[in-house]
Amino acid sequence: MGNDEVTHVAYGPREGSWRPGWFTGRPKRLRPPLDGCVLLTGASTGLGLAIARQLLACNYRVILTARASSLGRFADAGIVEGERVWLRPLDVTSSEQRRAIVEEAEENWGGVDVLINNAGVSYRAVVEHVTEQERITQMDINFRSPMNLARLVLPGMRDKGCGRILNISSVGGMMAMPTMAVYSASKFALEGATEALWYEVRPWGIDVSLIQPGFINSSGFRNVRFTELSGWANQNKGAPYAAHYRNMTTFIESLMGRVRATPDRVARVVVKTMRRRVPPLRVQATADARMFTLLRRVLPRRTYHWLLYRNLPKVRRWGPPDETPVAPSTKELPRPATDSRQ
């Protein structure tokens, strides 16, 4: 029996096996096949690399993608191409590269059985410090690109009557933090579209999940981008919002150094969710994500926001500075920090 046939038998709907679910009909199927094709974006570093290692420890056929300039990181991590491992360049914002990856999978491996949208970036900036182009860039990478990849793999999944899509979201997709406005906007959008997709593709036996990690003990905070204006304000003590950046940066870096959640732990949650017979729509992947979810459920909204505001680091000092420097022209502003796309 060929691999494609195994894929259909392993967790596709069997003839005559349709049965009502707990609130709507859905096809009966097993966990994803051990030799199914998994497409993972942003796989060369951080959480993506941890997920890649978890997948490689199983028997999946895996397509690991990263930007062309980051492909060398796979060799550094001891990952090389093989019979069931492809390493492919992918700028998730490139429609040509997205289509090429999916078409190659369809031609050689019978299509993508599991899509894990992990690639993403994060801007650190207040609303006033984000230009339209910077806003578009954030939304392109964190929201539009995952949705377009999902659109490309869904026809094949519908034909098979099975499939899995996992979108890596964030606590920032259920709650917003100061200086992370446009990042949260992109994750809120991802969560809304993914929730709608969960309803839409359920009749075809396709499962959709959002993985919501909170703070992860890693050096990922060093890859956060500043916009042109937020980078300027962060370097000028008397600038508007300077205290926002200074205190939030210190607060986040401190938390990421203390929490117990690691990329490997979150990666195990991702793969475990992928292999569940009926994966849930939302999975809180860290303890703080579960805590914030509980707070949102039990506290009145006004109390919830008051509590979070009162606990912002040194928030009483976030007021207007004594002297406000004149913002420089765009040409004088520093360039954005390192691109953290993987």
C-alpha positions, 0 to 999 in steps of 0.5 A: 500500500502506498503512502497516499493510501495509508494517509487516507486509511489512517485518519480519513473518514471511513465509509459508513462511519459518520456519527453525530458528535457532541453537538454536530456531525463529524466524520470518525477518524484516528490520529494523524498518520505516522507517515503523514506530511507536515509543513512547518514554517519558521522552523530554523530557530526558537519554538519552530526548531523545537517543534521540528525536533519533536516531529523528527523524533517521530516518523512524519514526512516533514517539510521544514521551512525558513528564509533562505538566509536562515537555512544554514541554521538547520546544519548548525542544529544537526538537521539535514535533508533525507528521505522524509525530511525536506529543508526549503526556503520560504519567505511566508509573505511571498505568494510564489514561494508559498504556492511552490512549497504546497505544489511540491508537496502535492506532486511528491508526497500526496499533499500536506496533511498537517500545516503548522503556521509558526513563523512570525515577528513582533513589533514593540511600539505604542499605537502612535509609533507605528506607521501604515507600512509597519502595520502592514508588515506585521499583519502580512507576516502574522496574519495574512500569510498563515491564512494564505497557506491555509487556503492553499492546503485546504483543497487537498485536505477536503479531497482527502476528507481529513487534515490538521491546521495548527496556528501558533498564536500567543497570549497576545492574541487574547489580551493586549499589552502596552507597547505591543499594540500592532502585534496583538492586532495581528494575533487577534486577527489570526484568532478570529479567522482561525475560529471561523475556519474551525466551523467552516471545515469541520464537516470535511473532517479537518481539525483547526487549533490555536496554540496560545503560549505565554512567556517562554524562557528563551532569548526571543525577546532580543528579536523583537523589532522596534519601529522607527519611532519606537526605536527613537523613543526607546533611546531618548529618556525624555521622549513621550512613551519612553517610560513605557518602553523602558519599563515594559522591556525590563519587565518582559525580559525579567519574566522570560528569564524566570518562567519555567516554560521552554521552547521544548515544553511548548513544542511538546504541547504542539505535537501532542495537540496535533496527534489528538484524535479530537484536538480542541480549538484553543490550547493554552500552552503555558501556565501564565496563558492558563492563568490569564484565560481564567482571569478573563473568564471569572473577572468582570471586564472592568475589574480585569483591566483595572487589575492589569493596569495597576500591575504594570511595572512602575505605571505611576511614572508613565506620565508626561516627562519634564522635557519632551525632545522634538521627534526627528524627521523620518530620515534621522530615525534609526532603522528597525531592529533585527528581523526575527522572521524564521 
